């Protein structure tokens, strides 16, 4: 996701990690797992992402 306030185009934005948990008749539950500034962290490790998803599924 680009951030106009930061300038810098695509590389000056944010990374958003979402996870689809389930679809229902009345809609879809989509959970935001994390969002981070690409200038502070360029990527997220697979192990970190798996841990975050596991914690979400325990709720």
Secondary structure, DSSP 8 states (H G I E B T S, - for coil): ---TTT-SGGGGSEEEEEEEEEEETTEEEEEEEEEEETTT-S---HHHHHHHHHHHHH-
